[in-house]
């Protein structure tokens, strides 16, 4: 079997910022949309995921909640927020954070490792992980997801886990 892209391979280097730089460049070169740097699907499916995400978040978030978007990518969760919140996006990729700052200049973004977040205990009411668990488990092992989950529960009172494959119908809340 011939692999078309390095991201078709098993055990993708998702903690390596150069992996995400290549994905961003590929998305730009193909003209298929920024979302394909994160999730290579048709735009209509992406739009359905965005709507499902917004619907799910509407059931949990309240105005002025403090929200950590863990593994924020280019910050597109900002477009799904149902109300004004104190949002912070975190990702391991400087390139994705730079793109997030360009696309969402009024939001806060930082580069950090989800296994060692630079926040005091209980800094946020919510941590939101969108399609992070599957990516981490598939590429880094379940033990790494366990470390991330423990860290998110340290910095947040609640963790909301949404997965793209389920179109956000399977929502899990921890905390």
C-alpha positions in Angstrom: 0.0 0.0 0.0 1.4 3.4 -1.0 0.9 6.2 1.4 0.0 9.5 -0.2 0.9 11.7 2.8 2.9 11.3 5.9 -0.4 11.8 7.8 -1.9 8.6 6.2 0.7 6.6 8.2 0.0 4.9 11.5 1.5 6.6 14.5 1.6 10.1 13.1 4.0 12.5 14.8 1.2 14.7 16.2 3.5 16.1 18.9 6.0 17.3 16.3 5.2 20.9 15.3 6.8 20.3 11.8 4.0 17.7 11.2 1.4 20.5 11.6 3.4 23.0 9.5 3.4 20.5 6.6 -0.4 20.0 7.1 -1.0 23.8 7.0 1.0 24.1 3.9 -0.7 21.2 2.2 -4.1 22.6 3.0 -3.1 26.0 1.6 -1.6 24.4 -1.6 -4.6 22.3 -2.3 -7.1 25.1 -1.8 -9.5 22.7 -0.1 -9.9 24.8 3.1 -8.1 25.5 6.3 -10.0 22.8 8.1 -8.2 20.1 6.0 -5.0 20.9 7.9 -6.7 19.4 10.9 -9.3 17.0 9.5 -9.2 16.2 5.8 -12.9 16.0 4.9 -15.3 17.7 2.6 -16.3 21.3 3.5 -20.0 20.3 3.8 -19.1 17.6 6.4 -16.9 20.2 8.2 -19.8 22.6 8.3 -22.1 19.9 9.8 -19.5 19.2 12.5 -19.3 22.9 13.3 -23.0 23.1 13.7 -23.1 20.0 15.8 -20.3 21.4 18.0 -22.1 24.7 18.5 -25.3 22.8 19.4 -23.4 20.7 22.0 -21.7 23.6 23.5 -24.9 25.5 23.9 -26.0 22.9 26.4 -23.0 23.5 28.7 -21.4 26.9 28.3 -22.8 30.0 30.0 -21.8 33.7 29.5 -18.4 34.6 31.1 -17.4 30.9 31.6 -13.7 30.4 31.5 -12.9 28.0 28.7 -9.7 26.2 27.7 -9.7 24.8 24.2 -7.2 22.0 24.6 -5.5 21.1 21.3 -7.2 24.2 19.6 -5.5 23.9 16.2 -6.2 27.1 14.4 -8.9 28.1 16.9 -12.0 27.3 14.9 -13.9 26.3 18.1 -14.2 30.1 18.6 -16.7 30.1 15.8 -18.9 27.6 17.7 -19.1 29.4 21.0 -22.8 30.0 21.8 -22.1 33.0 24.1 -19.3 35.3 25.2 -16.8 33.4 27.3 -13.2 33.9 28.5 -11.5 31.7 25.9 -8.0 30.4 25.8 -6.7 28.1 23.1 -3.7 25.9 23.6 -1.8 23.8 21.0 1.7 22.3 20.6 2.1 23.9 17.2 3.4 27.4 16.9 2.3 27.5 13.3 -1.3 26.6 14.2 -1.3 29.2 17.0 0.0 31.8 14.6 -2.8 31.0 12.3 -5.3 31.1 15.1 -4.1 34.6 16.1 -4.6 35.8 12.5 -8.1 34.3 12.2 -9.3 35.1 15.7 -7.3 38.2 16.8 -9.6 39.0 19.8 -9.0 35.5 21.4 -6.2 34.3 23.5 -3.9 31.5 22.3 -0.7 30.0 23.6 1.7 27.2 22.7 1.9 24.5 25.3 2.0 20.8 25.9 -1.3 19.4 27.1 0.6 17.1 29.4 2.1 20.0 31.3 -0.2 23.1 31.1 1.1 26.4 32.4 -2.0 27.2 34.5 -2.8 27.0 38.2 -5.2 24.4 39.5 -8.9 25.0 38.6 -8.1 28.0 36.3 -11.0 27.2 34.0 -14.6 26.1 34.4 -14.4 24.1 31.2 -11.7 22.4 29.2 -12.9 21.3 25.8 -11.2 18.7 23.7 -12.5 18.3 20.1 -11.3 15.2 18.5 -8.2 15.0 20.6 -8.8 11.7 22.5 -8.9 9.5 19.3 -5.9 11.3 17.8 -3.8 10.9 20.9 -4.8 7.3 21.6 -4.3 6.3 17.9 -0.9 8.0 17.6 0.6 8.2 21.1 -1.1 5.5 23.1 -3.9 5.5 25.7 -1.4 6.2 28.5 -0.7 9.6 27.0 -4.4 10.4 26.8 -4.6 9.5 30.5 -1.8 12.0 31.3 -3.6 14.7 29.3 -7.0 14.0 30.9 -5.4 14.1 34.3 -3.8 17.5 33.5 -7.1 18.9 32.1 -8.9 17.9 35.3 -6.2 19.6 37.3 -6.7 23.0 35.5 -10.5 22.7 34.9 -13.6 21.9 36.9 -15.1 20.1 33.9 -13.8 18.5 30.7 -16.0 18.3 27.7 -14.8 15.7 25.1 -16.2 15.8 21.6 -15.2 13.6 18.7 -15.5 14.5 15.0 -16.3 10.9 14.0 -19.5 11.0 16.0 -20.4 14.5 14.7 -20.4 15.5 18.4 -23.4 13.3 19.2 -21.3 11.4 21.7 -20.4 14.0 24.2 -18.5 13.0 27.4 -18.3 15.2 30.4 -15.6 14.7 33.1 -15.3 16.4 36.4 
